[in-house]
Amino acid sequence: MTIVKLTGMARGGGAEFVAAADMTFASIGRAGLGQMEVLGGIVPGGGGTQYLLNRAGRNRALEIVLGAELFDAQTAERYGWVNRALPDDEIDAFVDRLARNIADLPDSSIAAVKSALPPQDMATGMLREHEAWASQFVRPAAEKLLRGALAAGAQTRDGERRLEQLLRSVAL
């Protein structure tokens, strides 16, 4: 059982990790999720498109990926990207209580529930995602955008804090 307690920003691979978890809880006012890879001329990898498709549906997954915005905890909850958005002063107690309640169950019960609620088979979708992702790196646009992002400081602390804005400025 994987439970994520998100109290910061998760973009790109971090957002993919969050979406792959069994359950995710996000802190209102502190948590943010984003899939901004298209601003660098590529598509999300690591299951990003597939997990979003399962959690949020196709129309919202398209909005998330192609819109390349940072989503707050409450919007992520409304979209199904996270289980629940909680006030920052309540998230620790809630997630800790839930995790303890689950840990107190017999292992066989947890396994039985997880087998009764299997994740959707994403093998075909993951292959499509990988092919779409890999195909973008040979394109001049991706190289130009990614080099521009690095030159503009995308890898710095300040760049990370305003990543979507920085990437959009490079794309102009």
C-alpha positions, 0 to 999 in steps of 0.5 A: 500500500502506497500513501502519499502526503503531498505538502509541497510541489510535485511536477513532471516525474514527481507528479507521476510518482504521486499519481502512481500511488494507491492514495494521495492526500494534498495540503491546501495552500502548500501542495501543487501538481503539474505536468509541464513537459509539453513546454519543453517540447516533450510529453510526460513519461513515467506513466504520467499520461496513463495515471492521469487518464485513469485518475482524472479522465481523458478530458481533464488529462488533456487539460492538465498535460496540454495546459501545463499549469500548476494545479492547487490541492483543491483543484487536484482533488476535484479532478480526481488527481488526489484523493483529498485536499486537507488543511495543512494543520490537519493533513498529518493527523488524517494521513497518520490515522488512515495509515495506522488503521490500514496497518492494523488490518490483517495483511490478507485483508489488504491483499484481498481488497487490492486484488478485488480493486485491481489497477487498470492494465496500462501496458498498451498505454505505457508503450504508446506514452513511451513512443510519444515521449521518445519521438519528441527528443529527436525534434529540433523544437524539444532541443531548443526548448530544453536548452533554453530552459536550462540557460534560463535557470530551470534547474535552479531553486528560483527556476523550479519555483516558477517553472511553468512561467520560465518554460513559457518565456523560453517558448515565446 
